[in-house]
Amino acid sequence: MGSGNGTHCFRDDHEVSREILQARERAHEKHGANSIESVPAREYGQWLAILGEEFGEVAGTLTYDKSTKDLRSELIDLAVVATAWIDAIDSESAAVSEPLIDPDCRDGKHTSCVGSPCECVCHD
């Protein structure tokens, strides 16, 4: 994919992906054992709180009394969290043979599943 006729914004150089990975590495070095790289994938509340905080930072750059000069860096930070969560899900799925079951289903609440129905029998 390239920028071609200007109808989309895809880049061939993957520079943004590299920038996100580098930001994740810097954050992990900075925070060590407390970095998001050590948060289990199924800690939905913790991930959502972290993601929400980063989303709030993005939104904060768009308020009437703020400058958008930090918008790009805040979007990178948001992508850092999103990609770390995706990697945690992928790593956990590869390491665990247990099907992905939403915690609400595990507790018998059956009220919601994250994203799409989980593999709980309540969805059969």
MOPAC internal coordinates of N, CA, C and O (Angstrom, degrees):
PM7 1SCF
backbone

  N    0.0000 0     0.00 0     0.00 0    0    0    0
  C    1.4430 1     0.00 0     0.00 0    1    0    0
  C    1.5103 1   109.63 1     0.00 0    2    1    0
  O    1.2310 1   120.88 1   -44.72 1    3    2    1
  N    1.2609 1   115.92 1   135.28 1    3    2    1
  C    1.4487 1   121.07 1   176.40 1    5    3    2
  C    1.4994 1   109.71 1  -133.05 1    6    5    3
  O    1.2310 1   120.65 1    -0.45 1    7    6    5
  N    1.3141 1   116.36 1   179.55 1    7    6    5
  C    1.4595 1   118.91 1  -179.26 1    9    7    6
  C    1.5164 1   111.18 1   -73.67 1   10    9    7
  O    1.2310 1   119.70 1   161.94 1   11   10    9
  N    1.3147 1   118.18 1   -18.06 1   11   10    9
  C    1.4616 1   123.11 1   170.42 1   13   11   10
  C    1.5017 1   114.48 1    42.94 1   14   13   11
  O    1.2310 1   120.95 1    60.03 1   15   14   13
  N    1.3162 1   115.79 1  -119.97 1   15   14   13
  C    1.4595 1   120.99 1  -174.58 1   17   15   14
  C    1.5252 1   112.80 1   -88.84 1   18   17   15
  O    1.2310 1   119.89 1  -170.65 1   19   18   17
  N    1.2854 1   117.82 1     9.35 1   19   18   17
  C    1.4612 1   120.52 1   176.94 1   21   19   18
  C    1.5229 1   114.05 1    83.23 1   22   21   19
  O    1.2310 1   119.92 1  -169.48 1   23   22   21
  N    1.3292 1   117.76 1    10.52 1   23   22   21
  C    1.4569 1   119.81 1  -178.70 1   25   23   22
  C    1.5158 1   112.94 1   -84.62 1   26   25   23
  O    1.2310 1   119.65 1   170.48 1   27   26   25
  N    1.3123 1   118.27 1    -9.52 1   27   26   25
  C    1.4528 1   121.80 1   176.75 1   29   27   26
  C    1.5244 1   109.46 1  -146.61 1   30   29   27
  O    1.2310 1   121.26 1    -6.14 1   31   30   29
  N    1.3241 1   115.19 1   173.86 1   31   30   29
  C    1.4635 1   120.06 1  -173.68 1   33   31   30
  C    1.5222 1   113.22 1  -112.28 1   34   33   31
  O    1.2310 1   119.16 1  -164.35 1   35   34   33
  N    1.3218 1   119.20 1    15.65 1   35   34   33
  C    1.4525 1   120.37 1  -178.38 1   37   35   34
  C    1.5205 1   110.60 1   -66.85 1   38   37   35
  O    1.2310 1   121.32 1   -39.50 1   39   38   37
  N    1.3262 1   115.08 1   140.50 1   39   38   37
  C    1.4643 1   120.39 1  -179.98 1   41   39   38
  C    1.5126 1   109.11 1  -113.98 1   42   41   39
  O    1.2310 1   121.03 1   -39.45 1   43   42   41
  N    1.3119 1   115.64 1   140.55 1   43   42   41
  C    1.4588 1   121.34 1   178.63 1   45   43   42
  C    1.5221 1   113.19 1   -78.05 1   46   45   43
  O    1.2310 1   119.63 1   159.57 1   47   46   45
  N    1.3133 1   118.31 1   -20.43 1   47   46   45
  C    1.4618 1   120.06 1  -170.58 1   49   47   46
  C    1.5338 1   114.44 1   -86.76 1   50   49   47
  O    1.2310 1   119.33 1   172.55 1   51   50   49
  N    1.3116 1   118.89 1    -7.45 1   51   50   49
  C    1.4641 1   123.68 1   178.69 1   53   51   50
  C    1.5228 1   112.56 1    57.05 1   54   53   51
  O    1.2310 1   120.23 1  -157.08 1   55   54   53
  N    1.3120 1   117.17 1    22.92 1   55   54   53
  C    1.4568 1   121.35 1  -177.47 1   57   55   54
  C    1.5307 1   111.68 1   -61.78 1   58   57   55
  O    1.2310 1   119.98 1   140.54 1   59   58   57
  N    1.3201 1   117.64 1   -39.46 1   59   58   57
  C    1.4646 1   119.98 1  -179.39 1   61   59   58
  C    1.5285 1   109.81 1   -64.87 1   62   61   59
  O    1.2310 1   120.15 1   138.75 1   63   62   61
  N    1.3312 1   117.32 1   -41.25 1   63   62   61
  C    1.4711 1   120.46 1   177.87 1   65   63   62
  C    1.5230 1   110.80 1   -60.99 1   66   65   63
  O    1.2310 1   120.71 1   138.06 1   67   66   65
  N    1.3206 1   116.26 1   -41.94 1   67   66   65
  C    1.4728 1   120.02 1   177.76 1   69   67   66
  C    1.5312 1   110.54 1   -64.17 1   70   69   67
  O    1.2310 1   120.86 1   139.42 1   71   70   69
  N    1.3160 1   115.96 1   -40.58 1   71   70   69
  C    1.4653 1   120.20 1   180.00 1   73   71   70
  C    1.5281 1   111.03 1   -63.46 1   74   73   71
  O    1.2310 1   120.43 1   139.74 1   75   74   73
  N    1.3207 1   116.78 1   -40.26 1   75   74   73
  C    1.4679 1   120.82 1   178.01 1   77   75   74
  C    1.5226 1   109.95 1   -64.16 1   78   77   75
  O    1.2310 1   120.06 1   134.13 1   79   78   77
  N    1.3177 1   117.49 1   -45.87 1   79   78   77
  C    1.4604 1   121.46 1   179.17 1   81   79   78
  C    1.5282 1   111.21 1   -61.45 1   82   81   79
  O    1.2310 1   120.22 1   136.58 1   83   82   81
  N    1.3195 1   117.18 1   -43.42 1   83   82   81
  C    1.4683 1   120.52 1   178.57 1   85   83   82
  C    1.5315 1   110.63 1   -63.16 1   86   85   83
  O    1.2310 1   120.28 1   140.63 1   87   86   85
  N    1.3238 1   117.06 1   -39.37 1   87   86   85
  C    1.4693 1   120.36 1   178.67 1   89   87   86
  C    1.5269 1   110.33 1   -65.65 1   90   89   87
  O    1.2310 1   120.25 1   141.68 1   91   90   89
  N    1.3393 1   117.13 1   -38.32 1   91   90   89
  C    1.4645 1   120.38 1   176.25 1   93   91   90
  C    1.5242 1   110.54 1   -62.88 1   94   93   91
  O    1.2310 1   120.37 1   136.56 1   95   94   93
  N    1.3200 1   116.89 1   -43.44 1   95   94   93
  C    1.4611 1   120.59 1   179.79 1   97   95   94
  C    1.5236 1   111.45 1   -63.36 1   98   97   95
  O    1.2310 1   120.40 1   137.85 1   99   98   97
  N    1.3429 1   116.85 1   -42.15 1   99   98   97
  C    1.4727 1   120.31 1   178.64 1  101   99   98
  C    1.5287 1   110.69 1   -64.29 1  102  101   99
  O    1.2310 1   120.63 1   137.53 1  103  102  101
  N    1.3256 1   116.40 1   -42.47 1  103  102  101
  C    1.4660 1   119.99 1  -179.97 1  105  103  102
  C    1.5237 1   110.72 1   -64.08 1  106  105  103
  O    1.2310 1   120.42 1   140.52 1  107  106  105
  N    1.3272 1   116.81 1   -39.48 1  107  106  105
  C    1.4632 1   120.24 1   179.50 1  109  107  106
  C    1.5265 1   110.57 1   -65.83 1  110  109  107
  O    1.2310 1   120.35 1   137.80 1  111  110  109
  N    1.3164 1   116.93 1   -42.20 1  111  110  109
  C    1.4654 1   120.33 1   176.97 1  113  111  110
  C    1.5230 1   110.90 1   -61.49 1  114  113  111
  O    1.2310 1   120.69 1   139.92 1  115  114  113
  N    1.3248 1   116.28 1   -40.08 1  115  114  113
  C    1.4593 1   121.30 1  -177.57 1  117  115  114
  C    1.5305 1   111.77 1   -69.58 1  118  117  115
  O    1.2310 1   120.28 1   137.02 1  119  118  117
  N    1.3424 1   117.06 1   -42.98 1  119  118  117
  C    1.4624 1   120.85 1  -171.86 1  121  119  118
  C    1.5251 1   114.12 1   -99.26 1  122  121  119
  O    1.2310 1   120.06 1   168.09 1  123  122  121
  N    1.3272 1   117.48 1   -11.91 1  123  122  121
  C    1.4645 1   121.07 1   176.42 1  125  123  122
  C    1.5175 1   113.30 1    53.92 1  126  125  123
  O    1.2310 1   121.19 1    52.96 1  127  126  125
  N    1.3331 1   115.32 1  -127.04 1  127  126  125
  C    1.4714 1   120.92 1  -176.93 1  129  127  126
  C    1.5225 1   112.70 1   -62.80 1  130  129  127
  O    1.2310 1   120.04 1   160.87 1  131  130  129
  N    1.3277 1   117.54 1   -19.13 1  131  130  129
  C    1.4609 1   121.00 1   179.86 1  133  131  130
  C    1.5262 1   113.01 1   -93.74 1  134  133  131
  O    1.2310 1   120.21 1  -172.07 1  135  134  133
  N    1.3184 1   117.20 1     7.93 1  135  134  133
  C    1.4652 1   119.08 1  -177.75 1  137  135  134
  C    1.5243 1   110.54 1   -75.00 1  138  137  135
  O    1.2310 1   121.18 1   -18.86 1  139  138  137
  N    1.3194 1   115.35 1   161.14 1  139  138  137
  C    1.4637 1   119.96 1   179.67 1  141  139  138
  C    1.5257 1   111.92 1   -65.31 1  142  141  139
  O    1.2310 1   120.50 1   163.06 1  143  142  141
  N    1.3098 1   116.65 1   -16.94 1  143  142  141
  C    1.4649 1   120.26 1  -179.92 1  145  143  142
  C    1.5272 1   111.73 1   -65.46 1  146  145  143
  O    1.2310 1   119.71 1   164.09 1  147  146  145
  N    1.3256 1   118.16 1   -15.91 1  147  146  145
  C    1.4607 1   120.88 1  -179.44 1  149  147  146
  C    1.5281 1   112.90 1  -104.90 1  150  149  147
  O    1.2310 1   119.66 1  -175.68 1  151  150  149
  N    1.3330 1   118.25 1     4.32 1  151  150  149
  C    1.4663 1   120.97 1   179.49 1  153  151  150
  C    1.5294 1   108.71 1   -80.63 1  154  153  151
  O    1.2310 1   119.89 1   -55.14 1  155  154  153
  N    1.3305 1   117.81 1   124.86 1  155  154  153
  C    1.4675 1   119.85 1   178.04 1  157  155  154
  C    1.5370 1   111.04 1   -62.19 1  158  157  155
  O    1.2310 1   121.03 1   -35.74 1  159  158  157
  N    1.3060 1   115.64 1   144.26 1  159  158  157
  C    1.4666 1   121.24 1  -176.22 1  161  159  158
  C    1.5203 1   112.68 1   -57.48 1  162  161  159
  O    1.2310 1   120.24 1   146.02 1  163  162  161
  N    1.3043 1   117.15 1   -33.98 1  163  162  161
  C    1.4680 1   120.63 1  -174.71 1  165  163  162
  C    1.5245 1   113.54 1   -86.26 1  166  165  163
  O    1.2310 1   120.29 1  -173.96 1  167  166  165
  N    1.3096 1   117.06 1     6.04 1  167  166  165
  C    1.4677 1   120.87 1   173.59 1  169  167  166
  C    1.5268 1   107.64 1   -83.24 1  170  169  167
  O    1.2310 1   120.95 1  -115.37 1  171  170  169
  N    1.3316 1   115.78 1    64.63 1  171  170  169
  C    1.4592 1   121.99 1  -172.88 1  173  171  170
  C    1.5248 1   113.14 1   -54.55 1  174  173  171
  O    1.2310 1   120.48 1   137.35 1  175  174  173
  N    1.3128 1   116.69 1   -42.65 1  175  174  173
  C    1.4565 1   119.85 1  -179.23 1  177  175  174
  C    1.5134 1   112.84 1   -62.90 1  178  177  175
  O    1.2310 1   120.87 1   137.69 1  179  178  177
  N    1.3197 1   115.94 1   -42.31 1  179  178  177
  C    1.4632 1   119.97 1   179.38 1  181  179  178
  C    1.5275 1   110.47 1   -66.55 1  182  181  179
  O    1.2310 1   120.65 1   134.49 1  183  182  181
  N    1.3435 1   116.36 1   -45.51 1  183  182  181
  C    1.4682 1   119.20 1   178.96 1  185  183  182
  C    1.5218 1   110.88 1   -62.12 1  186  185  183
  O    1.2310 1   120.74 1   136.66 1  187  186  185
  N    1.3243 1   116.20 1   -43.34 1  187  186  185
  C    1.4614 1   119.18 1  -178.62 1  189  187  186
  C    1.5247 1   111.32 1   -64.52 1  190  189  187
  O    1.2310 1   120.38 1   141.96 1  191  190  189
  N    1.3304 1   116.88 1   -38.04 1  191  190  189
  C    1.4670 1   120.01 1   177.46 1  193  191  190
  C    1.5231 1   111.04 1   -63.76 1  194  193  191
  O    1.2310 1   120.51 1   136.78 1  195  194  193
  N    1.3298 1   116.63 1   -43.22 1  195  194  193
  C    1.4670 1   120.44 1   179.73 1  197  195  194
  C    1.5240 1   110.36 1   -66.01 1  198  197  195
  O    1.2310 1   120.91 1   133.37 1  199  198  197
  N    1.3239 1   115.86 1   -46.63 1  199  198  197
  C    1.4603 1   120.41 1   179.49 1  201  199  198
  C    1.5310 1   110.63 1   -62.60 1  202  201  199
  O    1.2310 1   120.83 1   138.51 1  203  202  201
  N    1.3212 1   116.01 1   -41.49 1  203  202  201
  C    1.4666 1   120.49 1   178.69 1  205  203  202
  C    1.5184 1   112.52 1   -62.87 1  206  205  203
  O    1.2310 1   120.79 1   140.89 1  207  206  205
  N    1.3265 1   116.09 1   -39.11 1  207  206  205
  C    1.4628 1   119.91 1   178.74 1  209  207  206
  C    1.5241 1   110.01 1   -63.98 1  210  209  207
  O    1.2310 1   120.61 1   137.28 1  211  210  209
  N    1.3211 1   116.43 1   -42.72 1  211  210  209
  C    1.4631 1   119.56 1   179.19 1  213  211  210
  C    1.5282 1   111.05 1   -67.66 1  214  213  211
  O    1.2310 1   120.26 1   141.39 1  215  214  213
  N    1.3261 1   117.11 1   -38.61 1  215  214  213
  C    1.4606 1   120.42 1   176.31 1  217  215  214
  C    1.5235 1   110.09 1   -62.04 1  218  217  215
  O    1.2310 1   120.67 1   140.59 1  219  218  217
  N    1.3200 1   116.32 1   -39.41 1  219  218  217
  C    1.4608 1   120.49 1   176.81 1  221  219  218
  C    1.5210 1   112.33 1   -61.69 1  222  221  219
  O    1.2310 1   120.65 1   143.37 1  223  222  221
  N    1.3294 1   116.36 1   -36.63 1  223  222  221
  C    1.4614 1   119.90 1   176.55 1  225  223  222
  C    1.5303 1   110.77 1   -64.01 1  226  225  223
  O    1.2310 1   120.57 1   139.12 1  227  226  225
  N    1.3370 1   116.52 1   -40.88 1  227  226  225
  C    1.4715 1   120.24 1   176.11 1  229  227  226
  C    1.5192 1   109.59 1   -61.66 1  230  229  227
  O    1.2310 1   120.58 1   130.60 1  231  230  229
  N    1.3203 1   116.50 1   -49.40 1  231  230  229
  C    1.4611 1   120.78 1  -179.59 1  233  231  230
  C    1.5244 1   111.23 1   -60.38 1  234  233  231
  O    1.2310 1   120.91 1   143.02 1  235  234  233
  N    1.3212 1   115.87 1   -36.98 1  235  234  233
  C    1.4570 1   120.50 1  -179.86 1  237  235  234
  C    1.5226 1   113.41 1   -60.70 1  238  237  235
  O    1.2310 1   120.53 1   149.64 1  239  238  237
  N    1.3289 1   116.59 1   -30.36 1  239  238  237
  C    1.4683 1   119.01 1   179.30 1  241  239  238
  C    1.5286 1   111.56 1   -73.33 1  242  241  239
  O    1.2310 1   120.56 1   166.79 1  243  242  241
  N    1.3266 1   116.53 1   -13.21 1  243  242  241
  C    1.4642 1   120.80 1  -175.49 1  245  243  242
  C    1.5263 1   113.71 1  -103.48 1  246  245  243
  O    1.2310 1   120.38 1  -176.47 1  247  246  245
  N    1.3354 1   116.87 1     3.53 1  247  246  245
  C    1.4535 1   118.85 1   178.81 1  249  247  246
  C    1.5238 1   110.65 1   -72.48 1  250  249  247
  O    1.2310 1   120.71 1   -19.77 1  251  250  249
  N    1.3132 1   116.25 1   160.23 1  251  250  249
  C    1.4673 1   121.62 1  -173.09 1  253  251  250
  C    1.5220 1   114.12 1   -59.23 1  254  253  251
  O    1.2310 1   120.38 1   152.32 1  255  254  253
  N    1.3322 1   116.88 1   -27.68 1  255  254  253
  C    1.4620 1   118.83 1  -175.77 1  257  255  254
  C    1.5307 1   113.22 1  -103.88 1  258  257  255
  O    1.2310 1   120.10 1  -164.88 1  259  258  257
  N    1.3168 1   117.42 1    15.12 1  259  258  257
  C    1.4611 1   121.27 1  -179.26 1  261  259  258
  C    1.5267 1   110.34 1  -117.77 1  262  261  259
  O    1.2310 1   121.35 1   -19.11 1  263  262  261
  N    1.3054 1   115.02 1   160.89 1  263  262  261
  C    1.4585 1   122.02 1   175.05 1  265  263  262
  C    1.5225 1   108.41 1   -95.85 1  266  265  263
  O    1.2310 1   120.49 1   -31.10 1  267  266  265
  N    1.3051 1   116.67 1   148.90 1  267  266  265
  C    1.4663 1   120.04 1   177.50 1  269  267  266
  C    1.5339 1   111.70 1   -87.54 1  270  269  267
  O    1.2310 1   120.23 1  -167.55 1  271  270  269
  N    1.3165 1   117.17 1    12.45 1  271  270  269
  C    1.4658 1   119.91 1  -177.74 1  273  271  270
  C    1.5222 1   112.26 1   -60.79 1  274  273  271
  O    1.2310 1   119.44 1   153.08 1  275  274  273
  N    1.3308 1   118.68 1   -26.92 1  275  274  273
  C    1.4621 1   121.94 1  -179.50 1  277  275  274
  C    1.5276 1   112.83 1   -97.73 1  278  277  275
  O    1.2310 1   120.02 1  -176.78 1  279  278  277
  N    1.3341 1   117.56 1     3.22 1  279  278  277
  C    1.4617 1   120.63 1  -175.64 1  281  279  278
  C    1.5275 1   111.93 1   -56.48 1  282  281  279
  O    1.2310 1   120.16 1   130.80 1  283  282  281
  N    1.3179 1   117.29 1   -49.20 1  283  282  281
  C    1.4599 1   120.19 1  -177.15 1  285  283  282
  C    1.5287 1   111.45 1   -60.79 1  286  285  283
  O    1.2310 1   119.96 1   133.63 1  287  286  285
  N    1.3147 1   117.68 1   -46.37 1  287  286  285
  C    1.4665 1   119.51 1  -178.44 1  289  287  286
  C    1.5305 1   110.91 1   -66.09 1  290  289  287
  O    1.2310 1   119.93 1   145.64 1  291  290  289
  N    1.3262 1   117.75 1   -34.36 1  291  290  289
  C    1.4635 1   120.52 1   177.08 1  293  291  290
  C    1.5266 1   110.90 1   -69.07 1  294  293  291
  O    1.2310 1   120.16 1   144.19 1  295  294  293
  N    1.3302 1   117.30 1   -35.81 1  295  294  293
  C    1.4639 1   120.31 1   175.38 1  297  295  294
  C    1.5288 1   110.92 1   -65.94 1  298  297  295
  O    1.2310 1   120.32 1   143.08 1  299  298  297
  N    1.3222 1   116.98 1   -36.92 1  299  298  297
  C    1.4672 1   120.28 1   174.90 1  301  299  298
  C    1.5238 1   109.51 1   -61.58 1  302  301  299
  O    1.2310 1   120.29 1   134.78 1  303  302  301
  N    1.3336 1   117.04 1   -45.22 1  303  302  301
  C    1.4663 1   120.77 1   179.04 1  305  303  302
  C    1.5305 1   111.12 1   -60.11 1  306  305  303
  O    1.2310 1   120.30 1   139.51 1  307  306  305
  N    1.3156 1   117.02 1   -40.49 1  307  306  305
  C    1.4588 1   121.54 1   177.48 1  309  307  306
  C    1.5300 1   110.21 1   -63.09 1  310  309  307
  O    1.2310 1   120.49 1   136.58 1  311  310  309
  N    1.3223 1   116.68 1   -43.42 1  311  310  309
  C    1.4622 1   121.41 1   178.51 1  313  311  310
  C    1.5322 1   111.21 1   -65.52 1  314  313  311
  O    1.2310 1   120.24 1   145.80 1  315  314  313
  N    1.3200 1   117.15 1   -34.20 1  315  314  313
  C    1.4685 1   121.49 1   176.86 1  317  315  314
  C    1.5251 1   109.36 1   -57.58 1  318  317  315
  O    1.2310 1   120.61 1   131.19 1  319  318  317
  N    1.3199 1   116.44 1   -48.81 1  319  318  317
  C    1.4581 1   120.33 1  -178.59 1  321  319  318
  C    1.5301 1   110.46 1   -66.46 1  322  321  319
  O    1.2310 1   120.22 1   134.71 1  323  322  321
  N    1.3308 1   117.19 1   -45.29 1  323  322  321
  C    1.4591 1   120.27 1  -178.89 1  325  323  322
  C    1.5250 1   111.48 1   -60.98 1  326  325  323
  O    1.2310 1   120.07 1   135.54 1  327  326  325
  N    1.3245 1   117.46 1   -44.46 1  327  326  325
  C    1.4667 1   119.46 1  -179.16 1  329  327  326
  C    1.5256 1   111.81 1   -70.34 1  330  329  327
  O    1.2310 1   120.19 1   146.04 1  331  330  329
  N    1.3219 1   117.23 1   -33.96 1  331  330  329
  C    1.4659 1   119.78 1   176.97 1  333  331  330
  C    1.5254 1   110.12 1   -64.87 1  334  333  331
  O    1.2310 1   120.29 1   139.75 1  335  334  333
  N    1.3294 1   117.05 1   -40.25 1  335  334  333
  C    1.4648 1   120.68 1   179.17 1  337  335  334
  C    1.5331 1   109.78 1   -66.47 1  338  337  335
  O    1.2310 1   120.30 1   136.63 1  339  338  337
  N    1.3252 1   117.04 1   -43.37 1  339  338  337
  C    1.4685 1   121.03 1   177.55 1  341  339  338
  C    1.5258 1   109.69 1   -59.41 1  342  341  339
  O    1.2310 1   120.09 1   134.06 1  343  342  341
  N    1.3275 1   117.44 1   -45.94 1  343  342  341
  C    1.4654 1   120.69 1   179.11 1  345  343  342
  C    1.5262 1   111.14 1   -62.59 1  346  345  343
  O    1.2310 1   120.21 1   141.08 1  347  346  345
  N    1.3281 1   117.21 1   -38.92 1  347  346  345
  C    1.4669 1   120.15 1   178.17 1  349  347  346
  C    1.5259 1   110.53 1   -63.55 1  350  349  347
  O    1.2310 1   120.41 1   137.99 1  351  350  349
  N    1.3275 1   116.83 1   -42.01 1  351  350  349
  C    1.4705 1   121.11 1   177.75 1  353  351  350
  C    1.5276 1   109.69 1   -61.93 1  354  353  351
  O    1.2310 1   120.81 1   132.18 1  355  354  353
  N    1.3275 1   116.06 1   -47.82 1  355  354  353
  C    1.4650 1   120.45 1  -179.19 1  357  355  354
  C    1.5247 1   111.55 1   -62.33 1  358  357  355
  O    1.2310 1   120.41 1   137.29 1  359  358  357
  N    1.3264 1   116.83 1   -42.71 1  359  358  357
  C    1.4680 1   120.88 1  -179.65 1  361  359  358
  C    1.5193 1   110.93 1   -65.59 1  362  361  359
  O    1.2310 1   121.04 1   137.04 1  363  362  361
  N    1.3201 1   115.62 1   -42.96 1  363  362  361
  C    1.4609 1   119.55 1  -179.38 1  365  363  362
  C    1.5199 1   110.71 1   -67.72 1  366  365  363
  O    1.2310 1   120.06 1   140.22 1  367  366  365
  N    1.3200 1   117.50 1   -39.78 1  367  366  365
  C    1.4584 1   120.94 1   179.01 1  369  367  366
  C    1.5145 1   111.03 1   -62.90 1  370  369  367
  O    1.2310 1   120.34 1   142.53 1  371  370  369
  N    1.3218 1   116.96 1   -37.47 1  371  370  369
  C    1.4588 1   121.00 1  -179.80 1  373  371  370
  C    1.5279 1   111.19 1   -72.44 1  374  373  371
  O    1.2310 1   120.38 1   148.65 1  375  374  373
  N    1.3301 1   116.88 1   -31.35 1  375  374  373
  C    1.4557 1   121.08 1  -174.84 1  377  375  374
  C    1.5309 1   113.39 1   -89.98 1  378  377  375
  O    1.2310 1   120.25 1   158.84 1  379  378  377
  N    1.3213 1   117.12 1   -21.16 1  379  378  377
  C    1.4572 1   121.36 1  -173.60 1  381  379  378
  C    1.5217 1   109.22 1  -119.06 1  382  381  379
  O    1.2310 1   120.89 1   -47.82 1  383  382  381
  N    1.3095 1   115.90 1   132.18 1  383  382  381
  C    1.4545 1   118.65 1   179.02 1  385  383  382
  C    1.5229 1   112.08 1   -87.12 1  386  385  383
  O    1.2310 1   119.71 1   171.76 1  387  386  385
  N    1.3230 1   118.16 1    -8.24 1  387  386  385
  C    1.4590 1   122.16 1   179.16 1  389  387  386
  C    1.5252 1   109.50 1   -65.60 1  390  389  387
  O    1.2310 1   119.72 1   -45.37 1  391  390  389
  N    1.3279 1   118.15 1   134.63 1  391  390  389
  C    1.4604 1   119.89 1   178.38 1  393  391  390
  C    1.5271 1   110.92 1   -65.67 1  394  393  391
  O    1.2310 1   121.10 1   -25.91 1  395  394  393
  N    1.3138 1   115.51 1   154.09 1  395  394  393
  C    1.4573 1   120.74 1   179.21 1  397  395  394
  C    1.5150 1   108.90 1   -72.77 1  398  397  395
  O    1.2310 1   120.94 1   -71.04 1  399  398  397
  N    1.3219 1   115.80 1   108.96 1  399  398  397
  C    1.4600 1   121.27 1   179.98 1  401  399  398
  C    1.5179 1   107.71 1  -118.71 1  402  401  399
  O    1.2310 1   121.24 1   -52.04 1  403  402  401
  N    1.3186 1   115.23 1   127.96 1  403  402  401
  C    1.4465 1   120.61 1   178.88 1  405  403  402
  C    1.5261 1   109.22 1   -62.14 1  406  405  403
  O    1.2310 1   119.19 1   -40.75 1  407  406  405
  N    1.3477 1   119.15 1   139.25 1  407  406  405
  C    1.4710 1   120.50 1  -179.85 1  409  407  406
  C    1.5223 1   112.93 1   -56.92 1  410  409  407
  O    1.2310 1   119.35 1   146.37 1  411  410  409
  N    1.3255 1   118.84 1   -33.63 1  411  410  409
  C    1.4626 1   120.03 1   177.28 1  413  411  410
  C    1.5190 1   110.50 1   -61.01 1  414  413  411
  O    1.2310 1   120.24 1   139.44 1  415  414  413
  N    1.3253 1   117.15 1   -40.56 1  415  414  413
  C    1.4608 1   120.30 1   178.86 1  417  415  414
  C    1.5189 1   110.41 1   -67.28 1  418  417  415
  O    1.2310 1   120.69 1   139.87 1  419  418  417
  N    1.3241 1   116.29 1   -40.13 1  419  418  417
  C    1.4560 1   120.35 1  -179.54 1  421  419  418
  C    1.5295 1   109.86 1   -61.29 1  422  421  419
  O    1.2310 1   120.36 1   147.64 1  423  422  421
  N    1.3280 1   116.92 1   -32.36 1  423  422  421
  C    1.4544 1   121.19 1   179.59 1  425  423  422
  C    1.5199 1   112.38 1   -88.83 1  426  425  423
  O    1.2310 1   120.00 1  -175.97 1  427  426  425
  N    1.3278 1   117.60 1     4.03 1  427  426  425
  C    1.4621 1   121.15 1   178.44 1  429  427  426
  C    1.5138 1   114.38 1    79.40 1  430  429  427
  O    1.2310 1   119.87 1  -167.65 1  431  430  429
  N    1.3266 1   117.85 1    12.35 1  431  430  429
  C    1.4571 1   120.18 1  -178.16 1  433  431  430
  C    1.5185 1   111.85 1   -81.47 1  434  433  431
  O    1.2310 1   120.45 1   143.39 1  435  434  433
  N    1.3228 1   116.74 1   -36.61 1  435  434  433
  C    1.4663 1   122.56 1   176.57 1  437  435  434
  C    1.5255 1   113.51 1    51.60 1  438  437  435
  O    1.2310 1   119.79 1  -146.63 1  439  438  437
  N    1.3209 1   118.00 1    33.37 1  439  438  437
  C    1.4670 1   120.06 1  -175.64 1  441  439  438
  C    1.5158 1   113.61 1   -97.57 1  442  441  439
  O    1.2310 1   120.07 1   151.80 1  443  442  441
  N    1.3135 1   117.47 1   -28.20 1  443  442  441
  C    1.4582 1   118.12 1  -178.65 1  445  443  442
  C    1.5150 1   109.70 1  -160.40 1  446  445  443
  O    1.2310 1   121.75 1   -28.50 1  447  446  445
  N    1.2964 1   114.26 1   151.50 1  447  446  445
  C    1.4577 1   120.11 1   172.98 1  449  447  446
  C    1.5113 1   107.35 1  -128.68 1  450  449  447
  O    1.2310 1   120.40 1   -33.69 1  451  450  449
  N    1.3083 1   116.84 1   146.31 1  451  450  449
  C    1.4457 1   122.05 1  -178.46 1  453  451  450
  C    1.5236 1   109.26 1   -73.85 1  454  453  451
  O    1.2310 1   120.53 1   -57.35 1  455  454  453
  N    1.3200 1   116.59 1   122.65 1  455  454  453
  C    1.4738 1   121.59 1   175.73 1  457  455  454
  C    1.5017 1   112.91 1    79.80 1  458  457  455
  O    1.2310 1   119.72 1   107.00 1  459  458  457
  N    1.2972 1   118.14 1   -73.00 1  459  458  457
  C    1.4575 1   122.18 1  -179.08 1  461  459  458
  C    1.5116 1   107.06 1  -145.49 1  462  461  459
  O    1.2310 1   119.87 1    -8.49 1  463  462  461
  N    1.3362 1   117.84 1   171.51 1  463  462  461
  C    1.4529 1   118.36 1  -178.70 1  465  463  462
  C    1.5222 1   112.01 1   -54.28 1  466  465  463
  O    1.2310 1   121.16 1   -41.60 1  467  466  465
  N    1.3168 1   115.38 1   138.40 1  467  466  465
  C    1.4609 1   120.09 1   176.95 1  469  467  466
  C    1.5209 1   107.96 1   -81.03 1  470  469  467
  O    1.2310 1   120.75 1    11.52 1  471  470  469
  N    1.3123 1   116.16 1  -168.48 1  471  470  469
  C    1.4568 1   120.46 1  -177.18 1  473  471  470
  C    1.5200 1   113.34 1   -95.55 1  474  473  471
  O    1.2310 1   120.15 1  -161.56 1  475  474  473
  N    1.3111 1   117.33 1    18.44 1  475  474  473
  C    1.4626 1   122.59 1   177.93 1  477  475  474
  C    1.5271 1   109.18 1   -69.15 1  478  477  475
  O    1.2310 1   121.37 1   -31.95 1  479  478  477
  N    1.3342 1   114.98 1   148.05 1  479  478  477
  C    1.4707 1   118.99 1   179.84 1  481  479  478
  C    1.5160 1   112.84 1   -63.73 1  482  481  479
  O    1.2310 1   119.86 1   164.28 1  483  482  481
  N    1.3183 1   117.86 1   -15.72 1  483  482  481
  C    1.4629 1   119.53 1   179.53 1  485  483  482
  C    1.5142 1   112.04 1   -65.13 1  486  485  483
  O    1.2310 1   120.17 1   164.85 1  487  486  485
  N    1.3272 1   117.28 1   -15.15 1  487  486  485
  C    1.4601 1   120.93 1  -179.37 1  489  487  486
  C    1.5253 1   112.76 1   -97.39 1  490  489  487
  O    1.2310 1   120.34 1  -178.90 1  491  490  489
  N    1.3261 1   116.95 1     1.10 1  491  490  489
  C    1.4712 1   119.92 1   179.68 1  493  491  490
  C    1.5166 1   111.27 1   -74.32 1  494  493  491
  O    1.2310 1   120.10 1   180.00 1  495  494  493

